């Protein structure tokens, strides 16, 4: 079953990392990607631009409403995601627990509707 693993962290804290801390975090994410690639569960994933670059779109009646920024003010923001193919929720949780962002943020594990 496919799952979307959304990496939710405080983007201000991540942005405040020094060069050495940032390089160490990048190395951890690279190692995670390599391990999951070897296991054959990684279907894709990307890092997202910060919420300051986000645009929110709503339609009310016939009117399209566009706003800069995210829809909700939250402590943590979705900073990236992985899509994985796991046997079940238990394996998806195990994979999510290895994402470096789980150590200082939250990983939301959500199953994808299968057709």
N, C-alpha and C positions, 0 to 999 in steps of 0.2 A: 504494500500500500504506500502511496506517496504522501509525504508530509512536508509542510512548509515550516521551517524553523526560523522564526523572526527574532533577530538579535536586538534587544531593547536595552539601551544604556543611556547614561547621561552624556549627551554629546559635548557639553561644555567641559566635563571632566576628561573625556577622551581628547578633546582639542587642546587641553592644557598640558598634556603629557610632554615631557622633554624629549629631545631627539633620541636619547638612548632608550627611554621607556617606550617610545613609539616604535623604534626598530625591534625591540624585544617582543612587543605585542604583534607586530607584523610577522615576525618569525614564528610565533605561536599559531597564528592563523594559517600560515603556509604549511606548518607541520600537520595541523588538523586536516587541511585540504588534501595533503598527500596521503595521510592515513586513510581517510574516507574514500579516496580514489582507489587505493589498493584494495579496500574492502568491497568496492564495487557498489556502494550505496549512494554516492554523491551524483545527483543529476544536474546540479547547477548551483549558482549562488553569486551574489554581487554585493559590493559595498555601496551604500546609498550616499548621495550628497546630503549635506546638513539641512535641517528644517528651514533655515533661512532661504534656501533655494526652492522650497516646496511651493506648490500652487494647489489650492483647494477648489474644486468645481462642484456646484450644486445646481440642480434644476428645480425651480419652483414655478409650476404652471408652465408657461411658455418662455420664462425668463431663465437664462443661464447666468448664474452668479459665480464670479471668479474672485478669489481672495488670495493674497500672498500668505505663505506660511501654512502650518499644519492646522487641521480642524480643531484639535483639542490642545489645551495647555496641560502638559504632563511632565512629571519629573524625569521620565525616561522616554526616549524617542527610538523609533525603529531606525537602526543605522545600517542594517544589511540583512541578508537572509541566505539560507541554504534550502534547496529542495533535495530531499532524500527519498530513496525507495527502501523502506524498512519492512521487515516481516510483520511487525505489529507495533502497537503503541509502546510497549516495553522497550523494543529496540530503538524506536525513535527517541524516547527519553534518554536512553543510554548514549546515543549519538549526540543529542543536545547537551548532555552534561559535559561533553568533551570540548564544546565550543569555548574558546577563551573568554568571550563576553559573559559567560555564565558565572564567572568568578566575581564580577563586579556589577552585573546587571541581571537581566532576566531573559530567558529564551522561551518564547511562546511557541508551543508545538501544536500545529493545527493540521488535521487531516484534510486532504484535497478530495473534493467530490469526484468520484470515478463515474464515467459515463456508462 
